[in-house]
Amino acid sequence: MAALPFGAGESVVRELRAAMDGKVMIDCSNPVGPGFRLLTQSGFSAAERLAAVAPGTHVVKAFNLRHEDVWRMSPPIFDGRRLAVPVCGDDATALALVHQLVKHAGCEPVAGGSLDRAGLLEATAALFIGLWIDEGADAQAIAPPLAYAAGPRDEEPRTTEKPLR
């Protein structure tokens, strides 16, 4: 598991590259800087950067959206629901292993797509951290349960337009 400050991760992984060949590395870092700005706006995600300097390592992005106190809960359950953990990666075997680890922690793994989507998790973390700290916002309330996320399904789409006469 790599929880390294943005910028330091690449040099650490480069030094350990030979020992990590063929292994799975879980990147749980968040490249968030002053003002809760994403430090990777002009390029690849932190996870993709780690994968680039250690091409024989199977990098998976996971466990980055929660504060360390959440991981002290056993298991992390909120309002009767297990904590969902998005997981991004390119290697099927590595993904299966991380999904097992997520389940072992009492959480629900969520397929987040390939490693090129890791930047979306990092951007989500930057947004949520800023909302929690600056605004005291309940980020969980931003994303309603799936049953409500797309609106009613058994009704015809509603429109606010008035019919033309």
DSSP file with accessible surface (Angstrom, degrees, kcal/mol):
  #  RESIDUE AA STRUCTURE BP1 BP2  ACC     N-H-->O    O-->H-N    N-H-->O    O-->H-N    TCO  KAPPA ALPHA  PHI   PSI    X-CA   Y-CA   Z-CA
    1    1 A M              0   0  137      0, 0.0     2,-0.6     0, 0.0    26,-0.2   0.000 360.0 360.0 360.0 129.8    0.0    0.0    0.0
    2    2 A A  B     +a   27   0A   7     24,-3.6    26,-2.5     2,-0.1    27,-0.5  -0.932 360.0 162.9-111.4 116.7    1.4    3.4   -1.0
    3    3 A A        +     0   0   76     -2,-0.6    24,-0.1    24,-0.2    -1,-0.0  -0.668  29.4 149.7-126.2  70.3    0.4    6.4    1.0
    4    4 A L        -     0   0   53     -2,-0.2    26,-0.1     1,-0.1     5,-0.1  -0.812  52.7 -98.9-109.2 147.6    3.2    8.8   -0.1
    5    5 A P    >>  -     0   0   93      0, 0.0     3,-1.5     0, 0.0     4,-1.5  -0.315  54.2 -90.7 -61.0 144.1    3.2   12.5   -0.5
    6    6 A F  T 34 S+     0   0   66     24,-0.3    40,-0.0     1,-0.2    24,-0.0  -0.330 115.6  22.4 -58.2 131.9    2.7   13.6   -4.1
    7    7 A G  T 3> S+     0   0   46     -3,-0.1     4,-0.6    39,-0.1    -1,-0.2  -0.178 115.1  67.6 101.4 -39.6    6.0   14.0   -5.8
    8    8 A A  H <> S+     0   0   38     -3,-1.5     4,-2.2     1,-0.2     5,-0.2   0.804  85.5  70.9 -80.8 -29.6    7.8   11.7   -3.4
    9    9 A G  H  X S+     0   0    7     -4,-1.5     4,-2.9     1,-0.2     5,-0.3   0.890  93.7  52.9 -56.4 -44.1    6.0    8.6   -4.5
   10   10 A E  H  > S+     0   0   48      1,-0.2     4,-2.4     2,-0.2    -1,-0.2   0.914 110.9  45.4 -63.1 -42.6    7.7    8.3   -7.9
   11   11 A S  H  X S+     0   0   51     -4,-0.6     4,-2.0     2,-0.2    -1,-0.2   0.908 114.4  48.7 -70.3 -37.3   11.2    8.5   -6.5
   12   12 A V  H  X S+     0   0   52     -4,-2.2     4,-1.6     2,-0.2    -2,-0.2   0.950 114.5  45.1 -64.9 -46.8   10.4    5.9   -3.8
   13   13 A V  H  X S+     0   0    2     -4,-2.9     4,-0.7    -5,-0.2    -2,-0.2   0.898 109.2  56.2 -66.0 -37.8    8.8    3.5   -6.2
   14   14 A R  H >< S+     0   0  115     -4,-2.4     3,-0.8    -5,-0.3     4,-0.3   0.921 108.1  48.6 -59.6 -41.8   11.7    4.0   -8.7
   15   15 A E  H 3< S+     0   0  163     -4,-2.0     3,-0.2     1,-0.2    -1,-0.2   0.830 118.2  39.8 -66.8 -32.6   14.1    2.9   -6.0
   16   16 A L  H 3X S+     0   0   86     -4,-1.6     4,-1.5     1,-0.2     3,-0.4   0.359  82.4 112.6 -97.0   4.4   12.0   -0.2   -5.1
   17   17 A R  H <X S+     0   0  108     -3,-0.8     4,-0.8    -4,-0.7     3,-0.5   0.859  75.5  49.2 -49.9 -48.9   11.1   -1.0   -8.7
   18   18 A A  H >4 S+     0   0   93     -4,-0.3     3,-0.8    -3,-0.2    -1,-0.2   0.915 112.4  47.9 -61.5 -41.3   13.1   -4.3   -8.9
   19   19 A A  H 34 S+     0   0   71     -3,-0.4    -1,-0.2     1,-0.2    -2,-0.2   0.742 112.8  50.2 -71.5 -21.1   11.6   -5.6   -5.6
   20   20 A M  H >< S+     0   0   31     -4,-1.5     3,-2.5    -3,-0.5    38,-0.3   0.495  75.9 130.4 -97.4  -3.6    8.1   -4.7   -6.7
   21   21 A D  T << S+     0   0  106     -4,-0.8    36,-0.2    -3,-0.8     3,-0.1  -0.263  83.2   5.9 -56.4 126.3    8.2   -6.4  -10.1
   22   22 A G  T 3  S+     0   0   49     34,-2.9    -1,-0.3     1,-0.3    35,-0.2   0.369 107.2 117.2  81.7  -4.2    5.1   -8.5  -10.5
   23   23 A K    <   -     0   0  126     -3,-2.5    35,-2.9     1,-0.0     2,-0.5  -0.481  67.6-113.6 -93.0 165.0    3.6   -7.3   -7.2
   24   24 A V  E     - b   0  58A  50     33,-0.2     2,-0.5    -2,-0.1    35,-0.2  -0.852  27.3-167.8 -98.0 130.1    0.4   -5.4   -6.6
   25   25 A M  E     - b   0  59A  10     33,-2.1    35,-2.6    -2,-0.5     2,-0.7  -0.985   8.7-152.3-118.9 124.8    0.7   -1.9   -5.2
   26   26 A I  E     - b   0  60A  17     -2,-0.5   -24,-3.6    33,-0.2     2,-0.7  -0.867   8.0-153.2 -96.4 118.5   -2.4   -0.1   -3.9
   27   27 A D  E     +ab   2  61A   1     33,-3.0    35,-1.6    -2,-0.7    37,-0.2  -0.829  25.8 163.3 -92.7 113.6   -2.1    3.7   -4.3
   28   28 A C        +     0   0   26    -26,-2.5   -25,-0.1    -2,-0.7    -1,-0.1   0.150  36.3 120.9-113.9  18.9   -4.3    5.3   -1.6
   29   29 A S        -     0   0   15    -27,-0.5    18,-0.1   -24,-0.1    17,-0.1  -0.319  51.5-146.8 -80.7 164.3   -2.7    8.7   -1.9
   30   30 A N        -     0   0   48    -26,-0.1     2,-2.4     2,-0.1   -24,-0.3  -0.953   7.7-147.1-132.9 112.6   -4.4   12.0   -2.7
   31   31 A P        +     0   0    1      0, 0.0     8,-3.1     0, 0.0     2,-0.5  -0.463  46.2 148.2 -79.0  73.0   -2.4   14.6   -4.7
   32   32 A V  E     -E   38   0B  36     -2,-2.4     6,-0.2     6,-0.2   -26,-0.1  -0.932  21.3-179.8-114.8 129.6   -4.2   17.5   -3.0
   33   33 A G  E >>  -E   37   0B  16      4,-3.3     3,-1.6    -2,-0.5     4,-0.6  -0.308  43.7 -31.3-112.4-163.3   -2.4   20.8   -2.4
   34   34 A P  G >4 S+     0   0  119      0, 0.0     3,-0.9     0, 0.0    -1,-0.3  -0.172 129.7  20.1 -54.2 141.0   -3.1   24.2   -0.8
   35   35 A G  G 34 S-     0   0   53      1,-0.2     3,-0.1    -3,-0.1    95,-0.0   0.661 128.3 -79.5  70.7  16.6   -6.7   25.3   -1.2
   36   36 A F  G <4 S+     0   0   55     -3,-1.6     2,-0.3     1,-0.2    -1,-0.2   0.859  84.7 160.2  57.9  36.9   -7.6   21.6   -1.7
   37   37 A R  E <<  -E   33   0B 167     -3,-0.9    -4,-3.3    -4,-0.6     2,-0.4  -0.704  46.8-111.1 -89.0 143.3   -6.5   21.9   -5.4
   38   38 A L  E >   -E   32   0B  31     -2,-0.3     3,-0.8    -6,-0.2    -6,-0.2  -0.572  20.3-154.2 -74.0 127.4   -5.6   18.8   -7.3
   39   39 A L  T 3  S+     0   0   77     -8,-3.1     3,-0.2    -2,-0.4    -1,-0.1   0.515  87.6  60.3 -82.5  -5.7   -1.9   18.8   -8.0
   40   40 A T  T >   +     0   0    7     -9,-0.4     3,-2.1     1,-0.2    -1,-0.2   0.103  62.2 122.7-108.9  22.6   -2.2   16.6  -11.2
   41   41 A Q  T <  S+     0   0  146     -3,-0.8    -1,-0.2     1,-0.3    -2,-0.1   0.792  75.2  49.2 -57.8 -28.5   -4.4   19.0  -13.2
   42   42 A S  T 3  S-     0   0  118     -3,-0.2    -1,-0.3     2,-0.1     2,-0.2   0.292 122.8 -13.6 -98.3  12.1   -2.0   19.1  -16.1
   43   43 A G  S <  S-     0   0   46     -3,-2.1    -3,-0.1     1,-0.1     2,-0.1  -0.775  96.0  -3.6-170.1-144.5   -1.3   15.4  -16.5
   44   44 A F        -     0   0  140     -2,-0.2    -1,-0.1     1,-0.1    -2,-0.1  -0.304  66.4-100.5 -75.2 156.5   -1.6   11.9  -15.3
   45   45 A S     >  -     0   0    2     70,-0.1     4,-2.2     1,-0.1     5,-0.2  -0.182  35.0-106.1 -67.5 165.7   -3.0   10.8  -11.9
   46   46 A A  H  > S+     0   0    6      1,-0.2     4,-2.0     2,-0.2     5,-0.2   0.912 122.7  52.1 -59.8 -40.6   -0.7   10.0   -9.0
   47   47 A A  H  > S+     0   0    0      1,-0.2     4,-2.2     2,-0.2    -1,-0.2   0.911 108.5  49.4 -64.4 -42.7   -1.5    6.3   -9.6
   48   48 A E  H  > S+     0   0   43      1,-0.2     4,-2.0     2,-0.2    -1,-0.2   0.877 108.7  53.9 -65.1 -35.5   -0.7    6.5  -13.3
   49   49 A R  H  X S+     0   0   61     -4,-2.2     4,-1.4     2,-0.2    -1,-0.2   0.900 108.6  48.8 -65.1 -40.2    2.7    8.1  -12.4
   50   50 A L  H  X S+     0   0    9     -4,-2.0     4,-1.0     1,-0.2     3,-0.2   0.923 110.9  50.5 -64.7 -42.8    3.6    5.3  -10.0
   51   51 A A  H  < S+     0   0   26     -4,-2.2     3,-0.4     1,-0.2     6,-0.2   0.872 106.7  56.1 -62.6 -35.2    2.7    2.7  -12.7
   52   52 A A  H  < S+     0   0   76     -4,-2.0    -1,-0.2     1,-0.2    -2,-0.2   0.857 109.0  44.6 -68.1 -34.8    4.8    4.5  -15.2
   53   53 A V  H  < S+     0   0   13     -4,-1.4    -1,-0.2     1,-0.2    -2,-0.2   0.605 122.8  37.7 -87.2  -9.8    8.0    4.4  -13.1
   54   54 A A    ><  +     0   0    0     -4,-1.0     3,-2.3    -3,-0.4    -1,-0.2  -0.576  67.9 171.0-135.6  70.0    7.4    0.7  -12.1
   55   55 A P  T 3  S+     0   0  103      0, 0.0    -1,-0.1     0, 0.0     4,-0.1   0.738  76.9  56.4 -60.6 -20.4    6.0   -0.9  -15.3
   56   56 A G  T 3  S+     0   0   23    -39,-0.1   -34,-2.9     2,-0.1     2,-0.4   0.517  92.0  88.9 -86.7  -3.0    6.3   -4.4  -13.8
   57   57 A T  S <  S-     0   0    8     -3,-2.3     2,-1.0    -6,-0.2   -33,-0.2  -0.755  76.9-132.6 -97.1 140.4    4.1   -3.5  -10.8
   58   58 A H  E     -b   24   0A  64    -35,-2.9   -33,-2.1    -2,-0.4     2,-0.4  -0.784  27.8-160.9 -94.5  97.7    0.3   -3.8  -11.0
   59   59 A V  E     -b   25   0A   9     -2,-1.0    31,-0.6   -35,-0.2     2,-0.4  -0.658  10.9-177.4 -86.2 133.3   -0.9   -0.5   -9.6
   60   60 A V  E     -bC  26  89A   1    -35,-2.6   -33,-3.0    -2,-0.4     2,-0.6  -0.993  20.0-139.3-128.6 135.3   -4.5   -0.2   -8.3
   61   61 A K  E     +bC  27  88A   0     27,-2.9    27,-2.3    -2,-0.4     2,-0.3  -0.846  47.3 124.4 -95.5 123.6   -6.1    2.9   -7.0
   62   62 A A        +     0   0    0    -35,-1.6    25,-0.1    -2,-0.6    -2,-0.1  -0.977  45.3  39.8-166.2 166.3   -8.3    2.3   -3.9
   63   63 A F  S    S+     0   0   22     23,-0.5     3,-0.3    -2,-0.3   -35,-0.1   0.664  77.0 114.3  64.2  20.9   -8.8    3.4   -0.2
   64   64 A N        +     0   0    5     22,-0.3    -1,-0.1   -37,-0.2   -36,-0.1   0.541  57.5  68.3 -99.4  -6.8   -8.2    7.1   -0.9
   65   65 A L  S    S+     0   0   17     21,-0.1     2,-0.4     2,-0.1    -1,-0.2   0.380  89.0  71.2 -96.9   7.1  -11.6    8.6   -0.3
   66   66 A R  S    S-     0   0   66     -3,-0.3     2,-0.1     2,-0.0     5,-0.0  -0.944  78.7-114.8-127.8 146.3  -11.8    8.0    3.5
   67   67 A H    >>  -     0   0  105     -2,-0.4     3,-1.6     1,-0.1     4,-0.9  -0.352  37.6-108.4 -68.9 153.2  -10.1    9.5    6.5
   68   68 A E  H 3> S+     0   0  113      1,-0.3     4,-0.6     2,-0.2     3,-0.4   0.811 116.3  65.8 -56.4 -30.7   -7.9    7.2    8.5
   69   69 A D  H >4 S+     0   0   91      1,-0.2     3,-0.8     2,-0.2     4,-0.4   0.834  94.2  59.4 -63.3 -30.3  -10.5    7.1   11.4
   70   70 A V  H X4 S+     0   0   26     -3,-1.6     3,-1.5     1,-0.2    -1,-0.2   0.902 100.5  55.6 -63.8 -37.1  -12.9    5.3    9.1
   71   71 A W  H 3< S+     0   0   79     -4,-0.9    -1,-0.2    -3,-0.4    -2,-0.2   0.645  97.4  63.8 -74.6 -10.2  -10.4    2.5    8.7
   72   72 A R  T << S+     0   0  162     -3,-0.8    -1,-0.3    -4,-0.6     2,-0.2   0.605  84.1  94.9 -83.6 -13.5  -10.3    2.1   12.5
   73   73 A M  S <  S-     0   0   75     -3,-1.5    -3,-0.0    -4,-0.4     0, 0.0  -0.554  79.5-128.2 -75.4 145.1  -13.9    1.1   12.4
   74   74 A S  S    S-     0   0  121      1,-0.6    32,-0.1    -2,-0.2    -3,-0.1  -0.829  96.5  -1.3-137.7  97.5  -14.5   -2.7   12.3
   75   75 A P  S    S-     0   0   61      0, 0.0     2,-1.0     0, 0.0    -1,-0.6   0.714  88.1-129.4 -88.7 165.6  -16.4   -2.8   10.0
   76   76 A P        +     0   0    1      0, 0.0     7,-2.1     0, 0.0     2,-0.4  -0.640  40.7 166.8 -77.4 105.3  -17.1    0.7    8.6
   77   77 A I  E     -F   82   0C  72     -2,-1.0     2,-0.4     5,-0.2     5,-0.2  -0.981  16.0-171.0-123.8 133.4  -20.9    0.7    8.4
   78   78 A F  E >  S-F   81   0C  65      3,-3.0     3,-2.2    -2,-0.4     0, 0.0  -0.988  73.5 -17.1-129.0 123.0  -23.0    3.9    7.9
   79   79 A D  T 3  S-     0   0  141     -2,-0.4    -1,-0.1     1,-0.3     3,-0.1   0.878 129.0 -52.9  50.5  39.9  -26.8    4.0    8.3
   80   80 A G  T 3  S+     0   0   71      1,-0.2     2,-0.4    -3,-0.0    -1,-0.3   0.493 117.0 112.8  79.5   2.1  -26.8    0.2    8.0
   81   81 A R  E <   -F   78   0C 114     -3,-2.2    -3,-3.0     3,-0.0    -1,-0.2  -0.909  68.8-119.7-112.0 138.1  -24.7    0.2    4.7
   82   82 A R  E     -F   77   0C 111     -2,-0.4    -5,-0.2    -5,-0.2    25,-0.2  -0.415  42.9 -95.4 -68.6 145.4  -21.2   -1.1    4.3
   83   83 A L        -     0   0   14     -7,-2.1    25,-3.1    23,-0.3     2,-0.4  -0.403  37.8-133.8 -60.9 132.0  -18.7    1.5    3.1
   84   84 A A  E     - d   0 108A  40     23,-0.2    -1,-0.1    -2,-0.1    -3,-0.0  -0.759  17.5-163.6 -90.2 136.1  -18.3    1.4   -0.7
   85   85 A V  E     - d   0 109A   4     23,-2.7    25,-2.3    -2,-0.4     2,-0.1  -0.936  11.5-142.8-124.1 106.0  -14.7    1.5   -1.9
   86   86 A P  E     - d   0 110A  28      0, 0.0   -23,-0.5     0, 0.0     2,-0.4  -0.456  18.3-163.6 -66.5 141.1  -14.1    2.4   -5.6
   87   87 A V  E     - d   0 111A   1     23,-2.5    25,-3.2   -25,-0.1    26,-0.5  -0.996   7.8-173.7-132.4 126.6  -11.2    0.5   -7.2
   88   88 A C  E     +Cd  61 113A   2    -27,-2.3   -27,-2.9    -2,-0.4     2,-0.3  -0.974  24.2 122.0-122.2 136.5   -9.5    1.4  -10.4
   89   89 A G  E     -C   60   0A   4     24,-1.9   -29,-0.1    -2,-0.4    27,-0.1  -0.971  51.3-130.0-177.8 171.2   -6.8   -0.7  -12.2
   90   90 A D  S    S+     0   0  113    -31,-0.6     2,-0.6    -2,-0.3   -30,-0.1   0.625  81.0  80.3-108.9 -20.0   -5.8   -2.5  -15.4
   91   91 A D     >  -     0   0   54    -32,-0.3     4,-2.7     1,-0.2     5,-0.2  -0.825  62.8-153.3 -99.8 121.3   -4.8   -6.0  -14.2
   92   92 A A  H  > S+     0   0   77     -2,-0.6     4,-2.4     1,-0.2     5,-0.2   0.878  95.7  49.2 -61.0 -39.6   -7.7   -8.4  -13.6
   93   93 A T  H  > S+     0   0  111      2,-0.2     4,-2.1     1,-0.2    -1,-0.2   0.923 112.5  47.6 -67.2 -43.1   -5.8  -10.5  -11.0
   94   94 A A  H  > S+     0   0    1      2,-0.2     4,-2.5     1,-0.2    -2,-0.2   0.913 111.8  50.8 -63.4 -42.4   -4.7   -7.4   -9.1
   95   95 A L  H  X S+     0   0   38     -4,-2.7     4,-2.8     1,-0.2    -2,-0.2   0.920 109.1  50.6 -61.7 -43.7   -8.2   -6.1   -9.1
   96   96 A A  H  X S+     0   0   55     -4,-2.4     4,-2.1     2,-0.2    -1,-0.2   0.912 110.4  50.3 -61.4 -40.9   -9.6   -9.4   -7.8
   97   97 A L  H  X S+     0   0   93     -4,-2.1     4,-2.1     2,-0.2    -2,-0.2   0.932 112.2  45.9 -63.2 -44.8   -7.0   -9.3   -5.0
   98   98 A V  H  X S+     0   0    1     -4,-2.5     4,-2.7     1,-0.2    -2,-0.2   0.901 109.5  55.1 -68.4 -36.8   -7.9   -5.7   -4.0
   99   99 A H  H  X S+     0   0   47     -4,-2.8     4,-2.3     1,-0.2    -1,-0.2   0.916 108.3  49.6 -60.4 -41.1  -11.6   -6.5   -4.2
  100  100 A Q  H  X S+     0   0  129     -4,-2.1     4,-2.6     2,-0.2    -2,-0.2   0.910 110.2  50.3 -62.4 -42.5  -11.0   -9.4   -1.7
  101  101 A L  H  X S+     0   0   74     -4,-2.1     4,-1.7     2,-0.2    -2,-0.2   0.916 109.3  51.3 -62.2 -42.6   -9.1   -7.0    0.6
  102  102 A V  H  <>S+     0   0    0     -4,-2.7     5,-2.3     1,-0.2     3,-0.2   0.939 112.1  46.3 -60.2 -46.3  -11.9   -4.5    0.5
  103  103 A K  H ><5S+     0   0  118     -4,-2.3     3,-1.9     1,-0.2    -2,-0.2   0.897 108.3  56.1 -64.0 -39.5  -14.4   -7.2    1.4
  104  104 A H  H 3<5S+     0   0  170     -4,-2.6    -1,-0.2     1,-0.3    -2,-0.2   0.830 102.7  56.4 -61.8 -30.8  -12.1   -8.5    4.2
  105  105 A A  T 3<5S-     0   0   39     -4,-1.7    -1,-0.3    -3,-0.2    -2,-0.2   0.428 125.1-106.2 -79.7   1.5  -12.2   -5.0    5.6
  106  106 A G  T < 5S+     0   0   15     -3,-1.9   -23,-0.3     1,-0.3    -3,-0.2   0.664  82.1 120.0  84.1  17.8  -16.0   -5.3    5.8
  107  107 A C      < -     0   0    0     -5,-2.3    -1,-0.3    -6,-0.2   -23,-0.2  -0.561  66.0-112.1-110.9 174.7  -16.5   -2.9    2.8
  108  108 A E  E     -d   84   0A  79    -25,-3.1   -23,-2.7    -2,-0.2     2,-0.1  -0.928  28.4-138.0-110.2 115.0  -18.2   -3.2   -0.6
  109  109 A P  E     -d   85   0A  13      0, 0.0     2,-0.4     0, 0.0   -10,-0.0  -0.488  15.6-161.4 -72.0 142.3  -15.8   -3.0   -3.6
  110  110 A V  E     -d   86   0A  65    -25,-2.3   -23,-2.5    -2,-0.1     2,-0.5  -0.993  21.9-123.0-125.7 122.4  -17.0   -0.9   -6.5
  111  111 A A  E     +d   87   0A  82     -2,-0.4   -23,-0.2   -25,-0.2     3,-0.1  -0.519  29.4 179.9 -66.7 115.7  -15.5   -1.3   -9.9
  112  112 A G  E     -     0   0A  16    -25,-3.2   -24,-0.2    -2,-0.5     2,-0.2   0.431  40.6-114.8 -97.6  -2.3  -14.2    2.2  -10.9
  113  113 A G  E     -d   88   0A  35    -26,-0.5   -24,-1.9   -24,-0.0    -1,-0.4  -0.571  56.4 -18.0 101.9-165.5  -12.8    1.2  -14.3
  114  114 A S  S >  S-     0   0   42    -26,-0.2     3,-2.2    -2,-0.2   -24,-0.2  -0.132  72.9 -94.2 -75.3 172.8   -9.3    1.1  -15.6
  115  115 A L  G >  S+     0   0    9      1,-0.3     3,-2.2     2,-0.2     4,-0.3   0.783 118.9  72.1 -62.6 -24.7   -6.3    3.0  -14.1
  116  116 A D  G 3  S+     0   0  106      1,-0.3    -1,-0.3     2,-0.1     3,-0.3   0.644  93.4  57.4 -68.4  -7.6   -6.8    5.9  -16.4
  117  117 A R  G X> S+     0   0  123     -3,-2.2     3,-1.4     1,-0.2     4,-1.0   0.446  77.1  94.8 -96.0  -1.8   -9.9    6.7  -14.3
  118  118 A A  H <> S+     0   0    0     -3,-2.2     4,-2.1     1,-0.3     3,-0.3   0.847  75.3  64.8 -58.2 -33.4   -7.8    7.0  -11.0
  119  119 A G  H 3> S+     0   0   22     -4,-0.3     4,-2.5    -3,-0.3    -1,-0.3   0.814  95.3  58.3 -60.3 -29.2   -7.6   10.7  -11.6
  120  120 A L  H <> S+     0   0   96     -3,-1.4     4,-2.3     2,-0.2    -1,-0.2   0.897 105.8  48.3 -68.1 -38.2  -11.4   10.9  -11.1
  121  121 A L  H  X S+     0   0   16     -4,-1.0     4,-2.3    -3,-0.3    -2,-0.2   0.906 112.2  49.5 -65.5 -40.2  -11.0    9.3   -7.6
  122  122 A E  H  X S+     0   0    0     -4,-2.1     4,-2.3     2,-0.2    -2,-0.2   0.911 111.5  48.1 -66.2 -39.7   -8.3   11.8   -6.8
  123  123 A A  H  X S+     0   0   38     -4,-2.5     4,-2.5     2,-0.2    -2,-0.2   0.896 110.0  52.9 -67.4 -38.0  -10.4   14.7   -8.0
  124  124 A T  H  X S+     0   0   51     -4,-2.3     4,-3.1     1,-0.2     5,-0.2   0.923 108.7  50.4 -61.3 -43.2  -13.3   13.4   -5.9
  125  125 A A  H  X S+     0   0    3     -4,-2.3     4,-2.9     2,-0.2     5,-0.3   0.930 109.5  50.3 -61.4 -45.2  -11.1   13.3   -2.9
  126  126 A A  H  X S+     0   0    7     -4,-2.3     4,-1.9     1,-0.2    -2,-0.2   0.928 114.0  45.3 -59.5 -44.4   -9.9   16.9   -3.5
  127  127 A L  H  X S+     0   0   99     -4,-2.5     4,-2.4     2,-0.2    -2,-0.2   0.958 115.8  45.0 -63.6 -50.7  -13.5   18.1   -3.8
  128  128 A F  H  X S+     0   0   38     -4,-3.1     4,-3.0     2,-0.2     5,-0.2   0.901 111.3  52.1 -64.6 -42.5  -14.8   16.1   -0.8
  129  129 A I  H  X S+     0   0   40     -4,-2.9     4,-2.7    -5,-0.2     5,-0.4   0.943 111.9  47.6 -59.8 -44.3  -11.9   17.1    1.5
  130  130 A G  H  X>S+     0   0   10     -4,-1.9     4,-2.5    -5,-0.3     5,-0.8   0.912 113.1  47.9 -62.1 -42.6  -12.5   20.8    0.7
  131  131 A L  I  X>S+     0   0   42     -4,-2.4     6,-2.1     3,-0.2     4,-1.0   0.917 114.3  46.4 -65.6 -42.4  -16.2   20.5    1.3
  132  132 A W  I  X5S+     0   0   98     -4,-3.0     4,-0.7     4,-0.2    -2,-0.2   0.943 123.1  32.8 -64.6 -46.7  -15.7   18.7    4.6
  133  133 A I  I  <5S+     0   0  114     -4,-2.7    -2,-0.2    -5,-0.2    -3,-0.2   0.936 127.8  33.9 -81.6 -47.9  -13.1   21.1    5.9
  134  134 A D  I  <5S+     0   0  105     -4,-2.5    -3,-0.2    -5,-0.4    -2,-0.1   0.881 135.3  20.7 -76.5 -38.3  -14.1   24.4    4.4
  135  135 A E  I  <<S-     0   0  142     -4,-1.0    -3,-0.2    -5,-0.8    -2,-0.2   0.562  88.2-129.9-108.8 -15.2  -17.8   24.0    4.4
  136  136 A G     << +     0   0   64     -4,-0.7    -4,-0.2    -5,-0.6    -3,-0.1   0.784  51.5 168.0  65.2  26.1  -18.5   21.3    7.0
  137  137 A A        -     0   0   36     -6,-2.1     2,-1.2    -9,-0.1    -1,-0.2  -0.403  44.4-123.0 -76.7 148.5  -20.7   19.7    4.3
  138  138 A D    >   -     0   0  100      1,-0.2     3,-1.1    -3,-0.1     4,-0.5  -0.764  26.3-171.4 -88.2  94.2  -22.0   16.2    4.5
  139  139 A A  G >> S+     0   0    1     -2,-1.2     3,-1.3     1,-0.3     4,-0.8   0.809  80.2  65.8 -62.2 -27.6  -20.5   14.8    1.3
  140  140 A Q  G >4 S+     0   0   82      1,-0.3     3,-0.7     2,-0.2    -1,-0.3   0.873  96.3  56.9 -62.4 -32.3  -22.6   11.6    1.7
  141  141 A A  G <4 S+     0   0   74     -3,-1.1    -1,-0.3     1,-0.2    -2,-0.2   0.663  93.9  68.9 -73.8 -13.2  -25.7   13.7    1.2
  142  142 A I  G <4 S+     0   0   93     -3,-1.3    -1,-0.2    -4,-0.5    -2,-0.2   0.859 100.2  48.7 -71.4 -35.0  -24.3   14.9   -2.2
  143  143 A A  S << S-     0   0   65     -4,-0.8    -1,-0.2    -3,-0.7     3,-0.1  -0.879  84.0-153.2-110.2 103.1  -24.7   11.4   -3.7
  144  144 A P        -     0   0   67      0, 0.0     5,-0.1     0, 0.0    -3,-0.1  -0.241  37.3 -76.1 -69.5 163.4  -28.1   10.0   -3.0
  145  145 A P    >>  -     0   0   60      0, 0.0     3,-2.4     0, 0.0     4,-1.0  -0.189  50.3-103.6 -55.6 153.3  -28.7    6.2   -2.9
  146  146 A L  H >> S+     0   0  137      1,-0.3     4,-0.7     2,-0.2     3,-0.7   0.834 118.4  65.8 -51.4 -37.7  -28.7    4.5   -6.3
  147  147 A A  H 34 S+     0   0   76      1,-0.3    -1,-0.3     2,-0.1     3,-0.0   0.776 113.8  32.4 -58.8 -23.7  -32.5    4.2   -6.2
  148  148 A Y  H X4 S+     0   0  170     -3,-2.4     3,-0.7     2,-0.1    -1,-0.3   0.509  95.4  89.3-108.6  -9.1  -32.8    8.0   -6.4
  149  149 A A  H << S+     0   0   62     -4,-1.0    -2,-0.1    -3,-0.7    -3,-0.1   0.849  99.3  30.6 -62.7 -36.0  -29.7    8.8   -8.5
  150  150 A A  T 3< S-     0   0   76     -4,-0.7    -1,-0.2     1,-0.3    -2,-0.1   0.373 110.1-123.2-105.2   3.5  -31.4    8.6  -11.8
  151  151 A G    <   -     0   0   25     -3,-0.7    -1,-0.3     2,-0.0    -2,-0.1  -0.197  59.8 -16.4  82.0-177.4  -34.8    9.7  -10.8
  152  152 A P        -     0   0   68      0, 0.0    -4,-0.1     0, 0.0    -5,-0.0  -0.287  52.8-170.3 -62.3 140.9  -38.1    7.8  -11.2
  153  153 A R  S    S+     0   0  181      1,-0.1    -2,-0.0     4,-0.0     0, 0.0   0.643  78.2  55.9-105.7 -21.8  -37.9    5.0  -13.8
  154  154 A D  S    S+     0   0  147      2,-0.1     2,-0.3     0, 0.0    -1,-0.1   0.398  96.6  76.0 -96.5   5.7  -41.5    4.0  -14.2
  155  155 A E  S    S-     0   0  105      1,-0.0     3,-0.1     3,-0.0     0, 0.0  -0.769  88.2-102.7-111.0 158.1  -42.7    7.4  -15.1
  156  156 A E        -     0   0  172     -2,-0.3    -2,-0.1     1,-0.1    -1,-0.0  -0.478  56.3 -83.7 -71.6 150.4  -42.5    9.3  -18.4
  157  157 A P        -     0   0  128      0, 0.0     2,-0.3     0, 0.0    -1,-0.1  -0.273  47.2-129.8 -56.6 138.1  -39.8   12.0  -18.3
  158  158 A R        -     0   0  184     -3,-0.1     2,-0.3     2,-0.0    -3,-0.0  -0.649  22.5-165.0 -88.9 149.0  -41.1   15.3  -16.8
  159  159 A T        -     0   0  101     -2,-0.3     0, 0.0     2,-0.1     0, 0.0  -0.963  22.7-156.9-132.5 150.4  -40.6   18.5  -18.6
  160  160 A T        +     0   0  146     -2,-0.3     2,-0.2     2,-0.1    -1,-0.1   0.380  62.6 111.7-102.3  -0.2  -41.0   22.1  -17.4
  161  161 A E        -     0   0  156      1,-0.1    -2,-0.1     3,-0.0     3,-0.0  -0.499  66.7-129.0 -75.4 144.9  -41.6   23.5  -20.9
  162  162 A K        -     0   0  183     -2,-0.2    -2,-0.1     1,-0.1    -1,-0.1  -0.695  32.0-102.1 -89.4 143.2  -45.1   24.8  -21.6
  163  163 A P        -     0   0  107      0, 0.0     2,-0.2     0, 0.0    -1,-0.1  -0.338  37.2-113.7 -63.5 145.3  -46.8   23.5  -24.8
  164  164 A L              0   0  176     -3,-0.0    -3,-0.0     1,-0.0     0, 0.0  -0.554 360.0 360.0 -77.2 143.8  -46.7   25.8  -27.8
  165  165 A R              0   0  281     -2,-0.2    -1,-0.0     0, 0.0     0, 0.0  -0.839 360.0 360.0-116.5 360.0  -50.0   27.2  -28.9
